[in-house]
Amino acid sequence: MQSYRLEGQDGGLDRLAMREDAVVQPGPRQILMRVRATSLNRRDTMILNGTYPLTPRAGIVPLSDGAGEVVAVGDDVTRFAVGDRVTGSYFARWIDGRINAGLIDQLGCTLDGMLGEYAVLDEQWAVRLPEHLDWHEAATFTCAGLTAWSALTGADAPKPGQWVLVIGSGGVALFALQFAKLMGCRVAAVTSRAEKSDRLRALGADLVIATAETPDWGMKLREATGGIDLTVETGGPATFMQSLIASSLYGRIVLLTVQDQKGRSVEIPAAVYQRSLVTIGRVFVGSRSGLEAMLAAVAAHRLKPVIDKIFPFAEAREAYRHFMQGDVFGKVVIDGA
Ligand SMILES: NC(=O)c1ccc[n+]([C@@H]2O[C@H](COP(=O)([O-])OP(=O)(O)OC[C@H]3O[C@@H](n4cnc5c(N)ncnc54)[C@H](OP(=O)(O)O)[C@@H]3O)[C@@H](O)[C@H]2O)c1
C-alpha cells in the first residue's frame, strides 16, 4: 500500500516521502480503513515545519482528517462492520469528558494518520459518517469542523439571535459560520481579502467587513451589533485587539491561536481590557463524543462543508503548497490513492 511519511527534521515539503508497505491486517480490536479522501489543516503545516507543540513520531503518516470505508475488522470488533463509512477522531484516545495528559495522542502526529491508501485504527478511534456527504466532504470535519463545534457548544453556547464573529475564510472560520447559523445566531465575518465578502454573505454571514479597507473594524462591529457575544478567534495577533474591541461587555472570545508565522504573540491592550468583562478561553479541538454530536447535527441539517480545491493523491505536495500560500476559501482536499 502507498503512504506518505514525514521523514527527517528539516526540508519542508521534501520531508513528505511516498512509501510502499505491505497492507497491515487489523488486530483483534482494530479496523482497516480504505482511505478515500483526506484534508489539510493549519496544524499539518506546523507538524511539517517543526513548529507544532506536540512532537510528531518519526516517519509518521500525516493528516488527522480522512474519510473511507471499513474493508476488514478484527475478531473482537463490535462498533463497525465491513462497508461502514468512517472518519477518525483527532485525539484518538479522548472519548468524552475532560482531556488529560494520557489522552494527547493525535492522528497524523503521534499516531499514523490518513495520508495513505489504508489506515489501521483501533475501533474506538473512529466514528460513522453521515450518508449525505461524499468522500471529499466527509474528509473535512475531524479537526476544523470539531474545533468550530467545540467553540460554539457547551455550557456557554451562544443563544439564538446573539452575535458570533468569525475571522477569515479558513477551515475553522467557515465551519463556525455555518454552525452558528444552524444554531440561530447572527454572524459577523471579517476577511483580509475583500473579494471574499460576497462568498461569506452567500454562506449566511449577516455582516461582513474587509479588514484592509476598515482597519478599525472592531468599533464598527461593536456599533453595528451592540457588541459581539462570541468570537471564534482564528486570526491571532493580526486580529485579536479588534476582536476585543468588538466584544460586548460580557462577551466571550475563544482564542485559537496566539502566535503568527513570524513569531509575534497576541497582546492584550490594557486600555481596552480594563473596560471589558470579556472571558477569554480556548478549546483543544474536541473529544470523540463531540465529533459524534457534531456529525449528528451535520446529518440532521444535511450540512455540506466548503471545499476550496481537490488534489490527486500523487500531488499531495501541491496540495500542501496551495494550502500554505494562504489564499483559500474552505478546505483543501486530497483524493484517496
Ligand atoms: N486550539 C485548537 O484546537 C485549534 C484547532 C484548529 C485550528 N486552530 C488554529 O486556528 C487557526 C485557524 O485554523 P484553520 O485551519 O482554519 O486555518 P487556515 O485555514 O489557515 O485559516 C487562515 C485564514 O485566516 C484569515 N486571515 C489571515 N489574516 C487575517 C487578517 N489579518 N484579518 C482577517 N482574517 C485573516 C485568512 O482568511 P481571509 O483570506 O478571508 O482573510 C485565512 O484564510 C490556526 O492558527 C490554527 O492553528 C486551533
The ligand as a MOL file (V3000), in Angstrom:
LIG
                    3D

  0  0  0     0  0            999 V3000
M  V30 BEGIN CTAB
M  V30 COUNTS 48 52 0 0 0
M  V30 BEGIN ATOM
M  V30 1 N -6.7400 25.1460 19.5450 0
M  V30 2 C -7.3130 24.3700 18.6460 0
M  V30 3 O -7.9430 23.3790 18.9860 0
M  V30 4 C -7.2170 24.7020 17.1890 0
M  V30 5 C -7.8060 23.8250 16.2740 0
M  V30 6 C -7.7860 24.1410 14.9090 0
M  V30 7 C -7.1650 25.3150 14.4960 0
M  V30 8 N -6.5510 26.1110 15.4120 0 CHG=1
M  V30 9 C -5.8730 27.3410 14.9400 0
M  V30 10 O -6.8710 28.1810 14.3540 0
M  V30 11 C -6.3110 28.8920 13.2580 0
M  V30 12 C -7.1840 28.6850 12.0280 0
M  V30 13 O -7.0850 27.3570 11.5970 0
M  V30 14 P -7.5450 26.9750 10.1160 0
M  V30 15 O -7.1770 25.5540 9.8940 0
M  V30 16 O -8.9520 27.4120 9.8940 0 CHG=-1
M  V30 17 O -6.5280 27.9480 9.3460 0
M  V30 18 P -6.4890 28.4760 7.9260 0
M  V30 19 O -7.3470 27.6170 7.0760 0
M  V30 20 O -5.0710 28.6350 7.6660 0
M  V30 21 O -7.1920 29.9540 8.0500 0
M  V30 22 C -6.4790 31.0880 7.7850 0
M  V30 23 C -7.4420 32.2310 7.3710 0
M  V30 24 O -7.3140 33.3170 8.2890 0
M  V30 25 C -7.6240 34.5330 7.6120 0
M  V30 26 N -6.7940 35.6960 7.9780 0
M  V30 27 C -5.4630 35.7580 7.9850 0
M  V30 28 N -5.0570 37.0070 8.3540 0
M  V30 29 C -6.1740 37.7300 8.5980 0
M  V30 30 C -6.4310 39.1070 8.9870 0
M  V30 31 N -5.4230 39.9630 9.1940 0
M  V30 32 N -7.6930 39.5350 9.1330 0
M  V30 33 C -8.7070 38.6940 8.9130 0
M  V30 34 N -8.5220 37.3890 8.5500 0
M  V30 35 C -7.2800 36.9290 8.3760 0
M  V30 36 C -7.4820 34.2210 6.1350 0
M  V30 37 O -8.7660 34.3730 5.6240 0
M  V30 38 P -9.0450 35.5990 4.6550 0
M  V30 39 O -8.2560 35.3450 3.4090 0
M  V30 40 O -10.5210 35.5740 4.4500 0
M  V30 41 O -8.5920 36.8090 5.4040 0
M  V30 42 C -7.0800 32.7630 6.0280 0
M  V30 43 O -7.7960 32.0830 5.0170 0
M  V30 44 C -4.8680 28.3830 13.0910 0
M  V30 45 O -3.9930 29.2910 13.7060 0
M  V30 46 C -4.8700 27.0740 13.8310 0
M  V30 47 O -3.6030 26.7300 14.3240 0
M  V30 48 C -6.5700 25.8400 16.7340 0
M  V30 END ATOM
M  V30 BEGIN BOND
M  V30 1 1 1 2
M  V30 2 2 2 3
M  V30 3 1 2 4
M  V30 4 1 4 5
M  V30 5 2 4 48
M  V30 6 2 5 6
M  V30 7 1 6 7
M  V30 8 2 7 8
M  V30 9 1 8 9
M  V30 10 1 8 48
M  V30 11 1 9 10
M  V30 12 1 9 46
M  V30 13 1 10 11
M  V30 14 1 11 12
M  V30 15 1 11 44
M  V30 16 1 12 13
M  V30 17 1 13 14
M  V30 18 2 14 15
M  V30 19 1 14 16
M  V30 20 1 14 17
M  V30 21 1 17 18
M  V30 22 2 18 19
M  V30 23 1 18 20
M  V30 24 1 18 21
M  V30 25 1 21 22
M  V30 26 1 22 23
M  V30 27 1 23 24
M  V30 28 1 23 42
M  V30 29 1 24 25
M  V30 30 1 25 26
M  V30 31 1 25 36
M  V30 32 1 26 27
M  V30 33 1 26 35
M  V30 34 2 27 28
M  V30 35 1 28 29
M  V30 36 1 29 30
M  V30 37 2 29 35
M  V30 38 1 30 31
M  V30 39 2 30 32
M  V30 40 1 32 33
M  V30 41 2 33 34
M  V30 42 1 34 35
M  V30 43 1 36 37
M  V30 44 1 36 42
M  V30 45 1 37 38
M  V30 46 2 38 39
M  V30 47 1 38 40
M  V30 48 1 38 41
M  V30 49 1 42 43
M  V30 50 1 44 45
M  V30 51 1 44 46
M  V30 52 1 46 47
M  V30 END BOND
M  V30 END CTAB
M  END
